[in-house]
Every structure is written in structure tokens, then in C-alpha cells.
């Protein structure tokens, strides 16, 4: 990112390639619609690029882009809930098509389980839901979660732990 700030803007593509997939998995887990998730991730990269001169090298680029993405997904959901209510199509986080070696019934079961997990995550308080999504969909470490969510390391661990406990309680009650 320092080199991008110094004028080698073509290098920003390397950062996009490095973080795009993980950011998409996180955004898709939160927004549930692939086009919305893609829009938010693209907006996050655009925001980072346009604000490149304000980036502080004392922080990791990953922390910066995760924080931007987290805030944009939260803003998107708030905006969507205020503007309209709509039917949501759940998408399997890695691929919505049947792989050649996957039996159709297994594909449907995986898709149903993914949809159920999303419903359960939406029942958690947002900080816990976001922490669980960052940990398991974004594959962030606890340190990265703490930085992205602007909380302590123990706070990040606690949010994930409480989220998982509540998820297990929700699952057991159904």
C-alpha cells in the first residue's frame, strides 16, 4: 500500500486479488445476495483506493480493508431494511451450482444448512454475528477481528464465543 500511495497505483490490483475472495465470503454471509455482496466489496476497494493517501502504514492494510467492508455491510443492511422488505435467496457461500462429483440431494442439503445458519446468525446481536462471520467466513484471526471491530483481543474472542454459544442454543431449540 505504501507503493500505491507513492504512485504505483497499478499495484492496487494485487491487493484486490489477495483479499477479494475472503471479503466476498464475509459480505455474502451477511447480505445473502451475491450481487449485493459484490457491490459492497467493490465499494470497499473503491473507498480504499480513493482514500489511499489517508492510509496510515502503522496499521496493516488488511485491518483497514476489513474495517471498511464491515462498516459498508452494516450500512447496506440498515439502508435495505429502511427502504424495503424483500424475499432473500440464500446462496451456498462457495458455489451455487452443483459440482460434478456432488449428488443433487447433498447439494440441496448443503444449501438448506447454509440458509439455516444464515437465519440463525441474523438472530444474534450484530457484534456477535459479525465476529462469528469474520472468524468463519472471512477466516480472520482474533487479532484481525479485534482490529476490524475496534475492540480488544479478549473482546473479539468473547464476541465469537458468545455468538457460538447462542447459535448452539438456537439450534438446540429448533
N, CA and C atoms as a LAMMPS dump frame, in Angstrom:
ITEM: TIMESTEP
0
ITEM: NUMBER OF ATOMS
522
ITEM: BOX BOUNDS ff ff ff
-5.0000000000000000e+02 5.0000000000000000e+02
-5.0000000000000000e+02 5.0000000000000000e+02
-5.0000000000000000e+02 5.0000000000000000e+02
ITEM: ATOMS id mol type element x y z
1 1 1 N 0.83 -1.198 0
2 1 2 C 0 0 0
3 1 3 C 0.873 1.26 0
4 2 1 N 2.032 1.173 0.639
5 2 2 C 2.939 2.322 0.618
6 2 3 C 3.338 2.664 -0.814
7 3 1 N 3.57 1.638 -1.618
8 3 2 C 3.963 1.868 -3.013
9 3 3 C 2.795 2.432 -3.818
10 4 1 N 1.576 2.016 -3.499
11 4 2 C 0.393 2.572 -4.164
12 4 3 C 0.291 4.057 -3.827
13 5 1 N 0.505 4.384 -2.567
14 5 2 C 0.488 5.79 -2.143
15 5 3 C 1.562 6.601 -2.862
16 6 1 N 2.672 5.955 -3.151
17 6 2 C 3.791 6.642 -3.795
18 6 3 C 3.595 6.792 -5.304
19 7 1 N 2.48 6.285 -5.814
20 7 2 C 2.191 6.485 -7.231
21 7 3 C 2.135 5.227 -8.073
22 8 1 N 2.513 4.089 -7.518
23 8 2 C 2.43 2.833 -8.273
24 8 3 C 1.024 2.248 -8.134
25 9 1 N 0.052 2.979 -8.647
26 9 2 C -1.359 2.623 -8.441
27 9 3 C -1.74 1.285 -9.063
28 10 1 N -1.018 0.835 -10.064
29 10 2 C -1.349 -0.454 -10.684
30 10 3 C -1.165 -1.617 -9.703
31 11 1 N -0.369 -1.417 -8.66
32 11 2 C -0.153 -2.462 -7.657
33 11 3 C -1.392 -2.712 -6.786
34 12 1 N -2.33 -1.784 -6.821
35 12 2 C -3.55 -1.971 -6.023
36 12 3 C -4.29 -3.238 -6.456
37 13 1 N -4.144 -3.607 -7.719
38 13 2 C -4.762 -4.833 -8.234
39 13 3 C -4.3 -6.048 -7.441
40 14 1 N -3.056 -6.063 -7.015
41 14 2 C -2.542 -7.18 -6.213
42 14 3 C -3.282 -7.286 -4.879
43 15 1 N -3.576 -6.144 -4.277
44 15 2 C -4.318 -6.147 -3.012
45 15 3 C -5.75 -6.64 -3.234
46 16 1 N -6.359 -6.204 -4.317
47 16 2 C -7.721 -6.658 -4.642
48 16 3 C -7.717 -8.172 -4.81
49 17 1 N -6.772 -8.684 -5.582
50 17 2 C -6.695 -10.136 -5.812
51 17 3 C -6.471 -10.912 -4.519
52 18 1 N -5.699 -10.346 -3.616
53 18 2 C -5.381 -11.038 -2.358
54 18 3 C -6.583 -11.124 -1.415
55 19 1 N -7.388 -10.075 -1.352
56 19 2 C -8.448 -10.016 -0.342
57 19 3 C -9.863 -10.238 -0.873
58 20 1 N -10.052 -10.202 -2.164
59 20 2 C -11.395 -10.24 -2.743
60 20 3 C -12.211 -11.454 -2.298
61 21 1 N -11.659 -12.64 -2.412
62 21 2 C -12.425 -13.855 -2.112
63 21 3 C -12.902 -13.904 -0.655
64 22 1 N -12.023 -13.596 0.28
65 22 2 C -12.399 -13.634 1.696
66 22 3 C -13.414 -12.54 2.032
67 23 1 N -13.231 -11.354 1.459
68 23 2 C -14.197 -10.275 1.687
69 23 3 C -15.559 -10.66 1.127
70 24 1 N -15.572 -11.311 -0.029
71 24 2 C -16.837 -11.746 -0.641
72 24 3 C -17.544 -12.771 0.244
73 25 1 N -16.801 -13.742 0.763
74 25 2 C -17.431 -14.756 1.628
75 25 3 C -18.078 -14.093 2.836
76 26 1 N -17.366 -13.137 3.438
77 26 2 C -17.923 -12.436 4.59
78 26 3 C -19.163 -11.64 4.188
79 27 1 N -19.049 -10.817 3.154
80 27 2 C -20.17 -9.966 2.736
81 27 3 C -21.376 -10.809 2.326
82 28 1 N -21.135 -11.911 1.643
83 28 2 C -22.233 -12.788 1.224
84 28 3 C -22.91 -13.422 2.432
85 29 1 N -22.134 -13.781 3.445
86 29 2 C -22.732 -14.371 4.645
87 29 3 C -23.625 -13.37 5.362
88 30 1 N -23.302 -12.101 5.252
89 30 2 C -24.079 -11.065 5.943
90 30 3 C -25.234 -10.545 5.091
91 31 1 N -25.015 -10.402 3.804
92 31 2 C -26.03 -9.783 2.945
93 31 3 C -26.898 -10.798 2.213
94 32 1 N -26.407 -12.022 2.04
95 32 2 C -27.153 -13.156 1.498
96 32 3 C -27.445 -13.084 0.005
97 33 1 N -27.184 -11.988 -0.621
98 33 2 C -27.426 -11.843 -2.057
99 33 3 C -26.09 -11.533 -2.716
100 34 1 N -25.696 -12.384 -3.66
101 34 2 C -24.36 -12.279 -4.24
102 34 3 C -24.1 -10.923 -4.898
103 35 1 N -25.075 -10.389 -5.599
104 35 2 C -24.851 -9.1 -6.264
105 35 3 C -24.671 -7.979 -5.25
106 36 1 N -25.407 -8.038 -4.142
107 36 2 C -25.241 -7.036 -3.083
108 36 3 C -23.858 -7.153 -2.455
109 37 1 N -23.438 -8.39 -2.191
110 37 2 C -22.116 -8.614 -1.598
111 37 3 C -21.022 -8.11 -2.53
112 38 1 N -21.166 -8.398 -3.806
113 38 2 C -20.172 -7.932 -4.786
114 38 3 C -20.129 -6.409 -4.827
115 39 1 N -21.3 -5.771 -4.781
116 39 2 C -21.352 -4.307 -4.779
117 39 3 C -20.624 -3.724 -3.57
118 40 1 N -20.856 -4.312 -2.406
119 40 2 C -20.236 -3.808 -1.171
120 40 3 C -18.723 -4.007 -1.211
121 41 1 N -18.285 -5.168 -1.669
122 41 2 C -16.84 -5.425 -1.73
123 41 3 C -16.18 -4.482 -2.737
124 42 1 N -16.829 -4.296 -3.865
125 42 2 C -16.289 -3.365 -4.863
126 42 3 C -16.235 -1.939 -4.288
127 43 1 N -17.287 -1.562 -3.573
128 43 2 C -17.314 -0.233 -2.953
129 43 3 C -16.203 -0.096 -1.903
130 44 1 N -15.923 -1.178 -1.182
131 44 2 C -14.853 -1.146 -0.173
132 44 3 C -13.501 -0.904 -0.84
133 45 1 N -13.245 -1.61 -1.937
134 45 2 C -11.979 -1.409 -2.636
135 45 3 C -11.897 -0.019 -3.246
136 46 1 N -12.998 0.466 -3.792
137 46 2 C -13.009 1.824 -4.343
138 46 3 C -12.736 2.865 -3.257
139 47 1 N -13.371 2.668 -2.102
140 47 2 C -13.163 3.596 -0.992
141 47 3 C -11.702 3.575 -0.54
142 48 1 N -11.132 2.372 -0.462
143 48 2 C -9.729 2.26 -0.051
144 48 3 C -8.813 2.93 -1.077
145 49 1 N -9.104 2.721 -2.337
146 49 2 C -8.263 3.313 -3.38
147 49 3 C -8.365 4.844 -3.369
148 50 1 N -9.597 5.339 -3.299
149 50 2 C -9.785 6.789 -3.318
150 50 3 C -9.227 7.463 -2.07
151 51 1 N -9.167 6.724 -0.974
152 51 2 C -8.644 7.27 0.284
153 51 3 C -7.208 6.822 0.54
154 52 1 N -6.54 6.341 -0.487
155 52 2 C -5.201 5.767 -0.317
156 52 3 C -4.213 6.714 0.363
157 53 1 N -4.353 8.01 0.138
158 53 2 C -3.417 8.948 0.747
159 53 3 C -3.645 9.093 2.253
160 54 1 N -4.846 8.732 2.718
161 54 2 C -5.114 8.823 4.158
162 54 3 C -4.746 7.533 4.891
163 55 1 N -4.366 6.492 4.153
164 55 2 C -3.958 5.234 4.77
165 55 3 C -2.691 5.444 5.591
166 56 1 N -2.699 4.899 6.802
167 56 2 C -1.548 5.019 7.688
168 56 3 C -0.801 3.688 7.731
169 57 1 N 0.445 3.675 7.292
170 57 2 C 1.225 2.432 7.273
171 57 3 C 1.472 1.811 8.648
172 58 1 N 1.141 2.523 9.713
173 58 2 C 1.318 1.919 11.042
174 58 3 C 0.31 0.795 11.268
175 59 1 N -0.734 0.74 10.445
176 59 2 C -1.733 -0.324 10.517
177 59 3 C -1.6 -1.216 9.291
178 60 1 N -1.971 -2.466 9.445
179 60 2 C -1.969 -3.392 8.319
180 60 3 C -3.057 -2.991 7.323
181 61 1 N -2.792 -3.182 6.04
182 61 2 C -3.812 -2.921 5.024
183 61 3 C -5.025 -3.81 5.269
184 62 1 N -4.78 -5.055 5.683
185 62 2 C -5.896 -5.988 5.906
186 62 3 C -6.859 -5.44 6.96
187 63 1 N -6.352 -4.849 8.012
188 63 2 C -7.208 -4.262 9.036
189 63 3 C -8.054 -3.144 8.443
190 64 1 N -7.44 -2.341 7.632
191 64 2 C -8.128 -1.204 7.023
192 64 3 C -9.243 -1.674 6.097
193 65 1 N -8.953 -2.63 5.214
194 65 2 C -9.963 -3.075 4.242
195 65 3 C -11.079 -3.859 4.934
196 66 1 N -10.748 -4.629 5.974
197 66 2 C -11.792 -5.351 6.707
198 66 3 C -12.711 -4.385 7.448
199 67 1 N -12.155 -3.35 8.025
200 67 2 C -12.964 -2.351 8.735
201 67 3 C -13.897 -1.635 7.762
202 68 1 N -13.373 -1.265 6.609
203 68 2 C -14.202 -0.605 5.598
204 68 3 C -15.334 -1.533 5.172
205 69 1 N -15.023 -2.79 4.896
206 69 2 C -16.03 -3.753 4.445
207 69 3 C -17.078 -4.003 5.522
208 70 1 N -16.645 -4.164 6.756
209 70 2 C -17.576 -4.377 7.863
210 70 3 C -18.546 -3.203 7.974
211 71 1 N -18.036 -2.001 7.927
212 71 2 C -18.895 -0.819 8.023
213 71 3 C -19.843 -0.704 6.839
214 72 1 N -19.369 -1.006 5.657
215 72 2 C -20.228 -0.927 4.471
216 72 3 C -21.334 -1.981 4.498
217 73 1 N -21.016 -3.189 4.978
218 73 2 C -22.078 -4.213 5.067
219 73 3 C -23.122 -3.806 6.095
220 74 1 N -22.686 -3.245 7.199
221 74 2 C -23.647 -2.774 8.21
222 74 3 C -24.524 -1.663 7.636
223 75 1 N -23.909 -0.709 6.964
224 75 2 C -24.674 0.395 6.369
225 75 3 C -25.63 -0.107 5.295
226 76 1 N -25.192 -1.049 4.511
227 76 2 C -26.039 -1.597 3.457
228 76 3 C -27.284 -2.256 4.049
229 77 1 N -27.076 -3.064 5.09
230 77 2 C -28.225 -3.745 5.72
231 77 3 C -29.189 -2.748 6.341
232 78 1 N -28.665 -1.728 6.985
233 78 2 C -29.543 -0.717 7.57
234 78 3 C -30.349 -0.024 6.489
235 79 1 N -29.676 0.332 5.407
236 79 2 C -30.339 1.012 4.296
237 79 3 C -31.413 0.109 3.674
238 80 1 N -31.068 -1.137 3.456
239 80 2 C -32.024 -2.079 2.863
240 80 3 C -33.25 -2.272 3.742
241 81 1 N -33.047 -2.389 5.048
242 81 2 C -34.184 -2.622 5.935
243 81 3 C -35.08 -1.391 6.032
244 82 1 N -34.512 -0.219 5.857
245 82 2 C -35.311 1.01 5.902
246 82 3 C -36.056 1.219 4.6
247 83 1 N -35.448 0.887 3.473
248 83 2 C -36.054 1.166 2.173
249 83 3 C -37.143 0.17 1.797
250 84 1 N -36.883 -1.12 2.001
251 84 2 C -37.85 -2.115 1.555
252 84 3 C -37.615 -3.453 2.221
253 85 1 N -38.628 -4.277 2.175
254 85 2 C -38.514 -5.651 2.63
255 85 3 C -38.612 -6.51 1.382
256 86 1 N -37.763 -7.494 1.257
257 86 2 C -37.809 -8.32 0.06
258 86 3 C -37.471 -9.769 0.369
259 87 1 N -37.838 -10.603 -0.54
260 87 2 C -37.541 -12.038 -0.453
261 87 3 C -36.048 -12.22 -0.648
262 88 1 N -35.424 -13.083 0.154
263 88 2 C -33.988 -13.298 0.06
264 88 3 C -33.714 -14.685 -0.502
265 89 1 N -32.811 -14.75 -1.46
266 89 2 C -32.37 -16.036 -1.982
267 89 3 C -31.054 -16.38 -1.307
268 90 1 N -31.032 -17.53 -0.659
269 90 2 C -29.813 -17.969 0.01
270 90 3 C -28.906 -18.666 -0.997
271 91 1 N -27.63 -18.345 -0.905
272 91 2 C -26.664 -18.902 -1.836
273 91 3 C -25.597 -19.634 -1.037
274 92 1 N -25.239 -20.835 -1.488
275 92 2 C -24.151 -21.549 -0.849
276 92 3 C -22.9 -20.685 -0.987
277 93 1 N -22.162 -20.5 0.114
278 93 2 C -21.103 -19.497 0.112
279 93 3 C -19.986 -19.759 -0.884
280 94 1 N -19.72 -20.976 -1.226
281 94 2 C -18.613 -21.205 -2.152
282 94 3 C -19.057 -21.317 -3.598
283 95 1 N -20.248 -21.891 -3.831
284 95 2 C -20.686 -22.087 -5.21
285 95 3 C -22.156 -22.445 -5.212
286 96 1 N -22.934 -21.839 -6.071
287 96 2 C -24.366 -22.099 -6.116
288 96 3 C -24.73 -23.111 -7.193
289 97 1 N -23.745 -23.727 -7.806
290 97 2 C -24.028 -24.755 -8.803
291 97 3 C -23.616 -26.104 -8.252
292 98 1 N -24.188 -27.143 -8.808
293 98 2 C -23.876 -28.498 -8.363
294 98 3 C -22.557 -28.916 -8.987
295 99 1 N -21.6 -29.297 -8.163
296 99 2 C -20.327 -29.787 -8.666
297 99 3 C -20.555 -31.156 -9.295
298 100 1 N -19.708 -31.517 -10.227
299 100 2 C -19.9 -32.768 -10.953
300 100 3 C -19.847 -33.986 -10.042
301 101 1 N -19.098 -33.916 -8.935
302 101 2 C -18.992 -35.061 -8.037
303 101 3 C -19.947 -34.962 -6.844
304 102 1 N -20.855 -33.993 -6.85
305 102 2 C -21.814 -33.813 -5.762
306 102 3 C -23.168 -34.353 -6.186
307 103 1 N -23.711 -35.194 -5.336
308 103 2 C -25.053 -35.705 -5.617
309 103 3 C -26.048 -34.581 -5.416
310 104 1 N -27.109 -34.509 -6.219
311 104 2 C -28.089 -33.427 -6.098
312 104 3 C -28.688 -33.316 -4.704
313 105 1 N -28.947 -34.45 -4.062
314 105 2 C -29.538 -34.391 -2.719
315 105 3 C -28.563 -33.813 -1.702
316 106 1 N -27.244 -34.065 -1.881
317 106 2 C -26.241 -33.484 -0.988
318 106 3 C -26.138 -31.98 -1.217
319 107 1 N -26.198 -31.57 -2.473
320 107 2 C -26.18 -30.15 -2.806
321 107 3 C -27.351 -29.437 -2.129
322 108 1 N -28.551 -30.014 -2.226
323 108 2 C -29.734 -29.398 -1.617
324 108 3 C -29.624 -29.355 -0.1
325 109 1 N -29.096 -30.412 0.487
326 109 2 C -28.902 -30.439 1.939
327 109 3 C -27.903 -29.366 2.359
328 110 1 N -26.776 -29.249 1.644
329 110 2 C -25.78 -28.224 1.955
330 110 3 C -26.383 -26.829 1.838
331 111 1 N -27.176 -26.617 0.794
332 111 2 C -27.8 -25.314 0.56
333 111 3 C -28.791 -24.987 1.683
334 112 1 N -29.567 -25.975 2.102
335 112 2 C -30.533 -25.774 3.182
336 112 3 C -29.82 -25.466 4.496
337 113 1 N -28.73 -26.17 4.779
338 113 2 C -27.975 -25.922 6.001
339 113 3 C -27.357 -24.528 5.983
340 114 1 N -26.845 -24.103 4.85
341 114 2 C -26.273 -22.766 4.718
342 114 3 C -27.339 -21.705 4.982
343 115 1 N -28.522 -21.925 4.434
344 115 2 C -29.622 -20.984 4.645
345 115 3 C -30.005 -20.929 6.116
346 116 1 N -30.045 -22.092 6.771
347 116 2 C -30.414 -22.13 8.184
348 116 3 C -29.392 -21.416 9.047
349 117 1 N -28.115 -21.607 8.763
350 117 2 C -27.067 -20.932 9.529
351 117 3 C -27.203 -19.417 9.383
352 118 1 N -27.513 -18.968 8.177
353 118 2 C -27.687 -17.532 7.943
354 118 3 C -28.856 -16.995 8.751
355 119 1 N -29.957 -17.731 8.794
356 119 2 C -31.119 -17.317 9.587
357 119 3 C -30.737 -17.227 11.06
358 120 1 N -30.011 -18.214 11.553
359 120 2 C -29.603 -18.209 12.957
360 120 3 C -28.639 -17.059 13.247
361 121 1 N -27.68 -16.817 12.362
362 121 2 C -26.744 -15.705 12.567
363 121 3 C -27.476 -14.371 12.638
364 122 1 N -28.526 -14.233 11.855
365 122 2 C -29.293 -12.986 11.866
366 122 3 C -30.06 -12.777 13.17
367 123 1 N -30.191 -13.832 13.973
368 123 2 C -30.879 -13.712 15.263
369 123 3 C -29.934 -13.255 16.38
370 124 1 N -28.657 -13.26 16.126
371 124 2 C -27.68 -12.838 17.135
372 124 3 C -27.561 -11.324 17.151
373 125 1 N -27.11 -10.76 18.274
374 125 2 C -26.771 -9.331 18.276
375 125 3 C -25.696 -9.079 17.212
376 126 1 N -25.752 -7.942 16.565
377 126 2 C -24.856 -7.664 15.431
378 126 3 C -23.375 -7.827 15.762
379 127 1 N -22.88 -7.366 16.909
380 127 2 C -21.442 -7.553 17.176
381 127 3 C -21.037 -9.033 17.224
382 128 1 N -21.887 -9.872 17.788
383 128 2 C -21.579 -11.306 17.851
384 128 3 C -21.701 -11.943 16.464
385 129 1 N -22.743 -11.581 15.747
386 129 2 C -22.942 -12.107 14.402
387 129 3 C -21.77 -11.731 13.497
388 130 1 N -21.37 -10.465 13.546
389 130 2 C -20.254 -10.016 12.719
390 130 3 C -18.958 -10.724 13.108
391 131 1 N -18.722 -10.892 14.394
392 131 2 C -17.497 -11.553 14.85
393 131 3 C -17.451 -13.004 14.374
394 132 1 N -18.565 -13.708 14.47
395 132 2 C -18.621 -15.1 14.003
396 132 3 C -18.409 -15.147 12.49
397 133 1 N -19.06 -14.25 11.769
398 133 2 C -18.894 -14.216 10.304
399 133 3 C -17.448 -13.892 9.91
400 134 1 N -16.841 -12.917 10.591
401 134 2 C -15.449 -12.582 10.296
402 134 3 C -14.535 -13.771 10.571
403 135 1 N -14.794 -14.507 11.636
404 135 2 C -13.957 -15.642 12.022
405 135 3 C -14.099 -16.808 11.047
406 136 1 N -15.339 -17.158 10.702
407 136 2 C -15.557 -18.384 9.942
408 136 3 C -15.784 -18.178 8.453
409 137 1 N -16.328 -17.063 8.043
410 137 2 C -16.496 -16.796 6.617
411 137 3 C -15.309 -15.995 6.089
412 138 1 N -14.828 -15.047 6.859
413 138 2 C -13.69 -14.23 6.456
414 138 3 C -12.352 -14.857 6.807
415 139 1 N -12.371 -15.869 7.676
416 139 2 C -11.169 -16.576 8.121
417 139 3 C -10.151 -15.649 8.778
418 140 1 N -10.639 -14.659 9.529
419 140 2 C -9.749 -13.745 10.224
420 140 3 C -9.309 -14.335 11.554
421 141 1 N -8.126 -13.954 11.98
422 141 2 C -7.655 -14.33 13.313
423 141 3 C -8.387 -13.448 14.325
424 142 1 N -8.282 -13.807 15.592
425 142 2 C -8.91 -12.989 16.621
426 142 3 C -8.293 -11.589 16.658
427 143 1 N -7.001 -11.511 16.409
428 143 2 C -6.336 -10.211 16.389
429 143 3 C -6.905 -9.336 15.273
430 144 1 N -7.12 -9.942 14.094
431 144 2 C -7.671 -9.191 12.962
432 144 3 C -9.121 -8.772 13.236
433 145 1 N -9.879 -9.648 13.892
434 145 2 C -11.262 -9.312 14.247
435 145 3 C -11.275 -8.124 15.207
436 146 1 N -10.403 -8.168 16.196
437 146 2 C -10.327 -7.072 17.175
438 146 3 C -10.031 -5.755 16.478
439 147 1 N -9.1 -5.768 15.549
440 147 2 C -8.76 -4.545 14.831
441 147 3 C -9.907 -4.082 13.933
442 148 1 N -10.529 -5.006 13.215
443 148 2 C -11.619 -4.651 12.304
444 148 3 C -12.839 -4.129 13.053
445 149 1 N -13.083 -4.677 14.248
446 149 2 C -14.261 -4.295 15.016
447 149 3 C -13.942 -3.237 16.073
448 150 1 N -12.698 -2.796 16.114
449 150 2 C -12.258 -1.778 17.062
450 150 3 C -12.591 -2.163 18.503
451 151 1 N -12.143 -3.369 18.862
452 151 2 C -12.332 -3.839 20.236
453 151 3 C -11.047 -4.531 20.679
454 152 1 N -11.006 -4.933 21.917
455 152 2 C -9.819 -5.617 22.425
456 152 3 C -9.775 -7.055 21.908
457 153 1 N -8.618 -7.678 22.038
458 153 2 C -8.474 -9.073 21.643
459 153 3 C -9.428 -9.953 22.45
460 154 1 N -9.482 -9.719 23.755
461 154 2 C -10.39 -10.517 24.583
462 154 3 C -11.845 -10.232 24.217
463 155 1 N -12.133 -8.994 23.816
464 155 2 C -13.487 -8.659 23.376
465 155 3 C -13.864 -9.406 22.109
466 156 1 N -12.924 -9.517 21.179
467 156 2 C -13.171 -10.256 19.938
468 156 3 C -13.421 -11.728 20.239
469 157 1 N -12.584 -12.3 21.099
470 157 2 C -12.759 -13.708 21.463
471 157 3 C -14.098 -13.927 22.16
472 158 1 N -14.449 -13.006 23.022
473 158 2 C -15.721 -13.122 23.757
474 158 3 C -16.912 -13.024 22.809
475 159 1 N -16.851 -12.115 21.834
476 159 2 C -17.953 -11.974 20.872
477 159 3 C -18.139 -13.256 20.065
478 160 1 N -17.028 -13.849 19.632
479 160 2 C -17.123 -15.101 18.877
480 160 3 C -17.677 -16.206 19.776
481 161 1 N -17.143 -16.314 20.984
482 161 2 C -17.58 -17.373 21.899
483 161 3 C -19.061 -17.236 22.238
484 162 1 N -19.495 -16.032 22.601
485 162 2 C -20.905 -15.829 22.924
486 162 3 C -21.788 -16.095 21.716
487 163 1 N -21.317 -15.693 20.537
488 163 2 C -22.068 -15.953 19.31
489 163 3 C -22.244 -17.441 19.071
490 164 1 N -21.177 -18.206 19.269
491 164 2 C -21.252 -19.65 19.069
492 164 3 C -22.154 -20.311 20.112
493 165 1 N -22.079 -19.837 21.344
494 165 2 C -22.952 -20.38 22.395
495 165 3 C -24.41 -20.117 22.049
496 166 1 N -24.721 -18.878 21.64
497 166 2 C -26.098 -18.545 21.286
498 166 3 C -26.559 -19.312 20.06
499 167 1 N -25.665 -19.521 19.096
500 167 2 C -26.02 -20.316 17.92
501 167 3 C -26.384 -21.738 18.321
502 168 1 N -25.606 -22.306 19.239
503 168 2 C -25.898 -23.669 19.668
504 168 3 C -27.223 -23.737 20.435
505 169 1 N -27.528 -22.707 21.203
506 169 2 C -28.809 -22.642 21.909
507 169 3 C -29.973 -22.52 20.934
508 170 1 N -29.803 -21.703 19.912
509 170 2 C -30.841 -21.539 18.886
510 170 3 C -31.061 -22.855 18.153
511 171 1 N -29.961 -23.516 17.779
512 171 2 C -30.048 -24.778 17.044
513 171 3 C -30.731 -25.851 17.902
514 172 1 N -30.387 -25.89 19.187
515 172 2 C -30.964 -26.901 20.076
516 172 3 C -32.46 -26.68 20.317
517 173 1 N -32.886 -25.428 20.236
518 173 2 C -34.3 -25.135 20.499
519 173 3 C -35.197 -25.418 19.292
520 174 1 N -34.596 -25.758 18.17
521 174 2 C -35.406 -25.99 16.967
522 174 3 C -35.476 -27.416 16.566
